[in-house]
């Protein structure tokens, strides 16, 4: 993927660095974008197809559900065909975790809310022998029963206590290939849990708002929860949960990273909300340009502005931009006025110029 | 609108309270949701129609562009027909601001980037006589030229200096019906500008990320920028900028406020991303329930969960919820298991139960 840019305002929390297959997490590694398949894992072909699409879109780690023995047996075939690290998601059954490790996954995620302490010890032993990463994946919807009883509800403190107790259990066995997540469907609860754990350990953190809902709600909740933490320097890998196709998670993840200046991947389109001053069809233009640039990895700031109030200022501050007026506009490139163009030529001229700019970068 | 609930974690910044027509802003008033029309203001009928739709959706203050004399003349007719406060958005021409005030707007927004100090003084004099609120609307795309020269680019400090200089100008004339905005299309820049001004004055703040793009990008950038600040207690009124129909801004605004626990208006739908464990068509169900509840003002937490991992936990924590299994699910109400239902009956049963719950509330 493209270069990493850390905004100077963000002072990232210092964490241990761990390797999950070919990807490192924590330390000064980039914030890694991950997702999870929603195919039936036992359907190897569909699962591989989905992973390949996710990988192409920019997904850097993939997790698959392992609900039974048949799913475990699919791991080897899936792993062989994909390029990104594979994580097995395990609940309830510790034998599935051990078998998944033996099948060659790069990491596993276990939930201490549904696997007992003794069984977790057995998993850790095998993970240690094979040097496989374990994510301790705490979740407000499935907190361990003793802590739910103690706190009455899955409060941030309860999630943190679960994480700390499990870290101790792991460390007692001399195992530290640990990643942590303390997810909640409640945004403030999630923020407070991560803030609290961030100052208590230096293991890398996987951030997520769990069960965030369908696309728009997931964009809102994930930006609020994950974004607030990232802007404070907390978080090493992120997963956006969207009800629906996991492919839709990737642009959201990069959208958050790009808007915070953490990883500038993909085009940034600045476009105004339009108002009574706008005399061009800006929505149509924005949709066309967005569609034409969808999936591009190159960072480029494009300003599509309806009028002369903020148009020239924003266009001048972008790689390329148009400030509209009555059925025409001024084309800007790198802060300079290039020419006046007619509205009917906006799309054609913009895309031609953008492709030219990106080609020039490659030559340099 | 429904009751206000302030999350205990948020300690709101203390601000002056001002009245914009029938709506108060700042102090301990609720965080007010506002928008702006994108009709041609001179087309009175279309403008009124759009405002009425926005009002119905939950918009609490409306702004209209006043680009010329003809638009000024539309104010009176528009104002007569709408229930929410009306704000005139003025650039370049101070006479339009003065005329808009005389036409009976509840507030005006001026941009010190394009109206000179002497002309602003004249506006303030008339606003003071008529006790009309003025928003000092600083924008990174149209910062005043002397400050752009001084700082080289529209930095947070430059925006803050513009705001402070204008506050001084207003106060020197004995005028304090002031609201401030320091918008930027750059999320970190916007956050830093508002954080800085928040500790330097106690005027209420209008938050917004400007030119935030089309729906998904606007959801991401606005949640990041506005959400981070609101969660710190900064901000008294918000406007989400979406390229396209302003009606789409209102659910985003309430989505942010709801997710942060600031104003719980409208249904909150908790739904899982689905994975290899999910054996029901959760996306279809989520879409159906979302559509059926769209536009409802009542707060209600609905959990739609694909499997038994987090399903029972989330469903039990909601007003109503379903935890799915193989083509069936368990219905929960207020933490209690009610009954097992078949997948084909999910939608019907859920909507019936939801309507029953909301009716009961009205009776109480």
Interface residues (C-beta under 8 A of the other chain):
Chain A: X7 X9 X36 X37 X38 X39 X40 X41 X42 X47 X64 X65 X66 X67 X71 X89 X91 X111 X114 X139 X140 X141 X142 X143 X153 X154 X185 X186 X187 X188 X191 X192 X210 X211 X212 X213 X214 X215 X216 X217 X219 X220 X221 X223 X224 X227 X228 X231 X241 X242 X243 X244 X246 X249 X251 X252 X255 X256 X259 X260 X261 X269 X270 X271 X272 X273 X274 X275 X276 X277 X278 X282 X283 X286 X287 X290 X303 X304 X305 X309 X310 X311 X312 X313 X314 X317
Chain B: X7 X9 X36 X37 X38 X39 X40 X41 X42 X47 X64 X65 X66 X67 X71 X89 X91 X111 X114 X139 X140 X141 X142 X143 X153 X154 X185 X186 X187 X188 X191 X192 X210 X211 X212 X213 X214 X215 X216 X217 X219 X220 X221 X223 X224 X227 X228 X231 X241 X242 X243 X244 X246 X249 X251 X252 X255 X256 X259 X260 X261 X269 X270 X271 X272 X273 X274 X275 X276 X277 X278 X282 X283 X286 X287 X290 X303 X304 X305 X309 X310 X311 X312 X313 X314 X317
